Amino acid sequence: AVVSTQREKLKNNDWEGHWSPASEWCDLCIHRMDYIPMLEHQPWELWFLLEKIGLWEDRAQFLDLHNAASKAGRPSDASEIDMFVSQHSGELRTFLNRFYDNDMKMFGYGTV
């Protein structure tokens, strides 16, 4: 019931869209993407993407940005993610796993 309530809010634009599941608004299936970078693994994924789309010469503009996931300017490692997730209730994790289920499958992520 909570998941369907949040989905209704998304449809009515009554909820912060940044947190909406990508599967609710994207058209990946229509465009049949060849490659979807997982930027948590930057800079390698970002380097590959910049080279593929012809922006390698402009890489300094992109690579100068710190990953927002970590104050250290690097992606969080598995132990940091586990520590963060463990601070949240099982009820919240269950909600997130249900709410983002399609996204997790679509992008190859596991549950939290």
PyMOL commands that set and color helices and strands:
alter all, ss='L'
color gray80, all
select helices_A, chain A and resi 2-11+17-19+22-25+28-31+39-41+44-52+56-63+78-86+90-99+101-107
alter helices_A, ss='H'
color red, helices_A
deselect
rebuild
show_as cartoon
